[in-house]
Amino acid sequence: MGLDGKTAVVTGAARGIGYAYCQRLAADGANVVAVDIDGAADAVRELTGAGDKLGLACDVSEPSQVDAVVGTVLERYGRCDILVNNAGIFPFTSLDDVTIELWRKVQAVNVEAILLFAQAFAPGMRAAGWGRIVNTGSGITTTQNRDLAYMTSKGTVHALTRALANELGDSGITVNAIAPGLVATAGFLSRARTNGPTADEVFARTTAAQTIKRRSVPADLGNALSFLVSDDADFITGQILHVDGGVTRTGA
């Protein structure tokens, strides 16, 4: 997918799914701005592709830091053509133990940052008559998981995706979400589990529910992103694309 001359901003970009997004966008020729609370500058050094690469530190829950990123992007590139909202935190919470401070932090990172970046970059997309916004949702919204704050935030991401699609569709801007299932990121695979199932046990249960019997890897999400930001997807908007090997068989 040729993205020469396009500028893509990816949040939560230093590792895992976000880094896979950066790798694919860079390979497709885009200028890539990797945004993360730490590690972004190191991450972009490993990217290949003809476009420019820039790593910026940002806590996306802080509006002033988002404003600083936006200012740098607009000064350097003039506009953002592709916005990929991937930043997220996922502390396990239940009704009994979630605090209002943690609840608000999850919503600020996972949901409010999408609004802030969309408000900042949509005007330039409108002026160009072309833009792509892709949010990272989650297959957790269709499961019986009991992760209260995270599950709520991702359901809101899906609703916000559709609301933005409604508002921006007549401006040449598409807005979609990619909803991963369980993905074999380095962070997940290395996470110690002292009082629960091992990573292998979790993946065994997950792949048993899939129609495609293998683990999901970050590149699976990068491939989906490459299509959604291309001109080939210019009649697709407001969709939640479940990239989970067939666990989810209806849209939600």
C-alpha positions as CSV (number, residue, x, y, z in Angstrom):
1,M,0.0,0.0,0.0
2,G,1.7,3.2,-1.1
3,L,1.7,6.0,1.5
4,D,4.4,8.1,0.1
5,G,4.1,11.7,1.2
6,K,1.5,10.9,3.9
7,T,2.3,11.6,7.6
8,A,1.1,9.1,10.2
9,V,1.0,9.7,14.0
10,V,0.8,6.5,16.1
11,T,0.3,6.7,19.9
12,G,1.4,3.9,22.2
13,A,4.1,3.3,19.5
14,A,7.2,2.1,21.3
15,R,6.4,-1.6,21.6
16,G,3.9,-4.3,20.9
17,I,0.9,-3.6,18.6
18,G,1.8,0.1,18.3
19,Y,5.3,-0.7,17.1
20,A,3.9,-3.2,14.6
21,Y,1.7,-0.3,13.3
22,C,4.8,1.9,12.9
23,Q,6.7,-0.8,11.1
24,R,4.0,-1.4,8.6
25,L,3.3,2.3,8.0
26,A,7.0,3.0,7.5
27,A,7.3,0.0,5.1
28,D,4.4,1.5,3.1
29,G,6.3,4.7,2.7
30,A,4.7,7.1,5.2
31,N,6.4,9.6,7.5
32,V,6.0,8.0,10.9
33,V,5.7,9.9,14.2
34,A,5.9,7.4,17.0
35,V,4.4,8.8,20.3
36,D,4.8,7.1,23.6
37,I,5.3,7.9,27.3
38,D,8.8,6.4,26.9
39,G,11.0,4.6,24.4
40,A,9.6,6.3,21.2
41,A,12.9,7.8,20.1
42,D,14.7,4.5,20.4
43,A,11.9,2.6,18.6
44,V,12.0,4.8,15.5
45,R,15.7,4.1,15.0
46,E,14.8,0.5,14.1
47,L,12.2,1.4,11.4
48,T,12.9,1.0,7.7
49,G,11.3,2.7,4.8
50,A,11.7,5.9,2.7
51,G,9.7,8.3,4.9
52,D,10.8,10.4,7.8
53,K,10.8,9.0,11.3
54,L,10.3,10.9,14.5
55,G,9.9,9.7,18.1
56,L,8.1,11.9,20.6
57,A,7.6,11.4,24.4
58,C,4.1,12.1,25.6
59,D,1.7,11.1,28.4
60,V,-1.5,11.2,26.3
61,S,-3.6,11.7,29.4
62,E,-2.1,15.2,29.8
63,P,-3.7,17.7,27.3
64,S,-0.7,20.0,27.5
65,Q,1.6,17.2,26.4
66,V,-0.8,16.3,23.5
67,D,-0.7,19.9,22.5
68,A,3.1,19.8,22.4
69,V,3.1,16.7,20.1
70,V,0.5,18.3,17.8
71,G,2.5,21.5,17.6
72,T,5.7,19.6,16.6
73,V,3.9,17.5,14.0
74,L,2.2,20.5,12.4
75,E,5.4,22.5,12.4
76,R,7.4,19.7,10.8
77,Y,4.9,18.2,8.4
78,G,2.1,20.7,8.0
79,R,-0.6,18.2,8.9
80,C,-1.3,14.6,10.0
81,D,-2.9,12.4,7.3
82,I,-3.2,9.2,9.3
83,L,-3.9,9.1,13.1
84,V,-3.6,5.8,14.8
85,N,-4.8,6.0,18.4
86,N,-3.3,3.0,20.1
87,A,-2.1,4.2,23.5
88,G,-3.8,2.3,26.3
89,I,-3.4,1.0,29.8
90,F,-5.1,-2.1,31.2
91,P,-4.9,-2.5,35.0
92,F,-7.2,-5.2,36.1
93,T,-10.1,-3.7,38.1
94,S,-13.4,-4.9,39.6
95,L,-16.4,-3.1,41.1
96,D,-15.0,-3.8,44.6
97,D,-11.5,-2.5,44.1
98,V,-11.5,0.2,41.4
99,T,-10.8,3.7,42.7
100,I,-12.2,6.8,41.0
101,E,-8.6,8.0,40.4
102,L,-7.7,4.8,38.5
103,W,-11.0,4.8,36.6
104,R,-10.4,8.3,35.4
105,K,-6.8,7.5,34.4
106,V,-7.9,4.5,32.3
107,Q,-10.6,6.7,30.5
108,A,-8.1,9.5,30.0
109,V,-5.5,7.4,28.3
110,N,-7.8,5.0,26.5
111,V,-10.6,7.3,25.4
112,E,-10.0,11.0,26.0
113,A,-6.7,11.0,24.2
114,I,-8.5,9.9,21.0
115,L,-10.7,13.0,21.3
116,L,-7.8,15.3,21.8
117,F,-5.8,14.1,18.9
118,A,-8.9,13.9,16.6
119,Q,-9.8,17.5,17.5
120,A,-6.3,18.6,16.7
121,F,-5.7,16.8,13.4
122,A,-9.2,16.6,11.8
123,P,-9.1,20.2,10.6
124,G,-6.0,19.5,8.5
125,M,-7.6,16.3,7.1
126,R,-10.8,18.2,6.2
127,A,-8.7,20.9,4.4
128,A,-6.9,18.2,2.4
129,G,-10.2,16.3,1.7
130,W,-8.5,13.0,2.9
131,G,-7.8,11.5,6.2
132,R,-7.7,8.2,8.1
133,I,-8.3,7.7,11.9
134,V,-7.9,4.2,13.2
135,N,-8.4,3.4,16.9
136,T,-7.4,0.3,18.8
137,G,-10.5,-1.2,20.3
138,S,-10.7,-4.7,21.9
139,G,-12.4,-8.0,21.5
140,I,-13.0,-7.8,25.3
141,T,-16.2,-6.0,24.6
142,T,-17.8,-9.2,23.4
143,T,-16.5,-11.5,26.2
144,Q,-17.5,-12.3,29.8
145,N,-14.3,-10.8,31.2
146,R,-14.7,-8.9,34.4
147,D,-12.1,-6.2,33.8
148,L,-14.4,-3.2,34.7
149,A,-12.5,-0.1,33.8
150,Y,-10.7,-1.4,30.7
151,M,-13.7,-3.1,29.3
152,T,-15.8,0.0,29.7
153,S,-13.1,2.1,28.1
154,K,-12.9,-0.1,25.0
155,G,-16.6,-0.1,24.6
156,T,-16.4,3.6,24.6
157,V,-13.7,3.6,22.0
158,H,-16.0,1.6,19.7
159,A,-18.8,4.1,20.3
160,L,-16.5,7.1,19.8
161,T,-15.2,5.5,16.6
162,R,-18.7,5.4,15.2
163,A,-19.5,8.9,16.4
164,L,-16.4,10.3,14.7
165,A,-17.3,8.4,11.5
166,N,-20.7,10.0,11.5
167,E,-19.3,13.5,11.9
168,L,-16.3,13.3,9.5
169,G,-17.6,11.0,6.7
170,D,-18.5,13.9,4.4
171,S,-15.0,15.3,4.6
172,G,-13.1,12.5,3.0
173,I,-12.1,11.1,6.4
174,T,-12.7,7.5,7.4
175,V,-12.7,6.4,11.1
176,N,-12.5,2.8,12.0
177,A,-11.3,0.6,14.9
178,I,-9.2,-2.5,15.0
179,A,-10.3,-4.8,17.8
180,P,-7.6,-7.4,18.6
181,G,-8.0,-10.5,20.6
182,L,-5.2,-11.9,22.7
183,V,-1.9,-11.0,20.9
184,A,1.5,-12.5,21.5
185,T,3.4,-9.3,22.2
186,A,6.7,-9.5,24.0
187,G,5.2,-7.7,27.0
188,F,2.4,-10.3,27.4
189,L,4.7,-13.3,26.9
190,S,7.2,-12.0,29.5
191,R,4.7,-11.0,32.1
192,A,5.1,-13.0,35.3
193,R,1.9,-14.8,36.5
194,T,2.3,-15.8,40.1
195,N,-1.3,-16.7,40.9
196,G,-2.9,-17.5,37.5
197,P,-2.5,-19.4,34.3
198,T,0.7,-19.3,32.2
199,A,0.8,-17.5,28.9
200,D,0.8,-20.9,27.2
201,E,-2.4,-21.9,29.0
202,V,-4.1,-18.6,28.2
203,F,-3.2,-19.0,24.5
204,A,-4.3,-22.6,24.4
205,R,-7.8,-21.5,25.6
206,T,-7.9,-18.6,23.2
207,T,-6.8,-20.5,20.1
208,A,-9.3,-23.3,20.9
209,A,-12.1,-20.6,20.4
210,Q,-10.6,-19.4,17.1
211,T,-11.4,-20.7,13.7
212,I,-7.7,-20.0,12.7
213,K,-5.7,-22.1,15.0
214,R,-2.6,-20.1,15.7
215,R,-1.5,-17.3,18.0
216,S,-2.2,-13.8,16.9
217,V,1.0,-11.7,16.4
218,P,1.4,-7.9,16.2
219,A,2.0,-8.1,12.4
220,D,-1.6,-9.3,12.0
221,L,-2.8,-6.0,13.3
222,G,-0.3,-4.1,11.1
223,N,-1.6,-5.8,8.0
224,A,-5.2,-4.8,8.9
225,L,-4.1,-1.2,9.5
226,S,-2.3,-1.0,6.2
227,F,-5.6,-1.8,4.4
228,L,-7.8,0.5,6.5
229,V,-5.5,3.6,5.8
230,S,-5.2,2.9,2.1
231,D,-7.3,4.3,-0.7
232,D,-8.7,0.7,-1.2
233,A,-10.7,1.2,2.0
234,D,-12.1,4.6,1.2
235,F,-15.7,3.3,1.4
236,I,-15.2,1.7,4.8
237,T,-16.0,3.8,7.9
238,G,-17.5,3.4,11.3
239,Q,-16.5,-0.2,11.5
240,I,-15.0,-2.3,14.3
241,L,-12.8,-4.8,12.6
242,H,-12.2,-7.8,14.9
243,V,-8.8,-9.2,14.0
244,D,-8.9,-12.3,16.3
245,G,-8.7,-15.4,14.2
246,G,-12.5,-15.8,14.2
247,V,-13.2,-15.6,17.9
248,T,-15.7,-12.8,17.2
249,R,-18.1,-13.7,14.4
250,T,-20.5,-10.7,14.6
251,G,-19.7,-7.0,14.8
252,A,-20.0,-5.4,18.3
